[in-house]
Amino acid sequence: MLLAVLGASGQTGVHLVQQALDKKNRVLALVRDTAKMEGLVQDSNLEVVEVDIMSEDSITAQLEGRAVDVVISCLGRTDRKSRDPSTFYSDSMREVVGAMRRAKVRRLVCVSSWWTVSWPQDGRPWWYRWFVQGGWTATHADLTEMEEFITMSCTDINYTIVKPPVFLTDGPLDARELKAAQLEQVPFTGRPTLSRANLARFLLFILGTSKWNSRKVAIL
Ligand SMILES: NC(=O)c1ccc[n+]([C@@H]2O[C@H](COP(=O)([O-])OP(=O)(O)OC[C@H]3O[C@@H](n4cnc5c(N)ncnc54)[C@H](OP(=O)(O)O)[C@@H]3O)[C@@H](O)[C@H]2O)c1
């Protein structure tokens, strides 16, 4: 397969690119700084190109004519500690989907997060509501808008929105079966964490199953 990866130079993105290459896929890394990628992953099946993720034209120019099978977004707001309002995820996703349509790429996988959409009894623990949630309200509102755009306006795209727990770690890749649920979270005890390496493993795993086509999936 040919995977176009957005956010390839990020912490999850690097794991994804490396694991995809290890499985003999080809990867087109769409990054804002190609020099940054040079020091991270090198492989003859990896092509690194520069894009402006806020420009449909820029993304289209790299996707068109390449027979890309899937676009996977590991984009993350790099100022995410900020409480300032954000439109990073929703704005960039509109440009990405516009480019996918023009380049006739019909499969999209993107990373969001647990608990972006709130409803009574959604299982958020008290400590999250009291101590953590406030800092991420702006980011989660933006992710909610991104998810709504994809689910409501992208019925022509076979999407999967992957929602990892709010604490990603640099822990190792392992082979345990991840729990998955079509909810805002997966039942858990303690502090819900997932390594970025295992998140990347799941992003690749779902390409081989139709189970999560046109769905959101929370994982742990
Ligand atoms: N961190 C967590 O605990 C956590 C929890 C739940 C969900 N998530 C979600 O998981 C995903 C991956 O997280 P992560 O920690 O692996 O992310 P990360 O390391 O911060 O990587 C973010 C990626 O997005 C790219 N990016 C940011 N702004 C960009 C821009 N304006 N133009 C082009 N590229 C841009 C970065 O490029 P550069 O390398 O050039 O900066 C980088 O490749 C994100 O969607 C995040 O919201 C994270």
The ligand as a Gaussian input file, in Angstrom:
#p B3LYP/6-31G(d) Opt

LIG

0 1
 N       -0.238000      13.890000      23.458000
 C       -1.208000      13.195000      24.027000
 O       -1.127000      12.745000      25.167000
 C       -2.452000      12.915000      23.204000
 C       -3.571000      12.312000      23.798000
 C       -4.683000      11.985000      23.021000
 C       -4.662000      12.287000      21.663000
 N       -3.560000      12.895000      21.106000
 C       -3.565000      13.169000      19.665000
 O       -2.646000      12.261000      19.090000
 C       -2.075000      12.849000      17.909000
 C       -0.589000      12.676000      17.902000
 O       -0.033000      13.158000      19.102000
 P        1.552000      13.270000      19.243000
 O        1.830000      13.542000      20.682000
 O        2.198000      12.130000      18.547000
 O        1.796000      14.611000      18.397000
 P        3.147000      15.469000      18.194000
 O        4.336000      14.697000      18.571000
 O        2.944000      16.805000      18.854000
 O        3.189000      15.678000      16.613000
 C        2.385000      16.616000      15.989000
 C        2.680000      16.564000      14.499000
 O        1.846000      17.546000      13.866000
 C        2.700000      18.358000      13.047000
 N        2.205000      19.730000      12.927000
 C        1.787000      20.532000      13.917000
 N        1.435000      21.746000      13.405000
 C        1.666000      21.668000      12.067000
 C        1.514000      22.585000      11.007000
 N        1.028000      23.811000      11.215000
 N        1.853000      22.171000       9.760000
 C        2.322000      20.928000       9.553000
 N        2.492000      19.995000      10.519000
 C        2.173000      20.386000      11.761000
 C        4.036000      18.368000      13.744000
 O        5.028000      18.782000      12.815000
 P        6.501000      19.250000      13.317000
 O        7.244000      17.970000      13.595000
 O        7.018000      19.999000      12.142000
 O        6.294000      20.095000      14.547000
 C        4.138000      16.908000      14.156000
 O        4.557000      16.135000      13.070000
 C       -2.576000      14.287000      17.901000
 O       -3.710000      14.367000      17.061000
 C       -3.015000      14.537000      19.315000
 O       -4.034000      15.510000      19.394000
 C       -2.477000      13.206000      21.852000

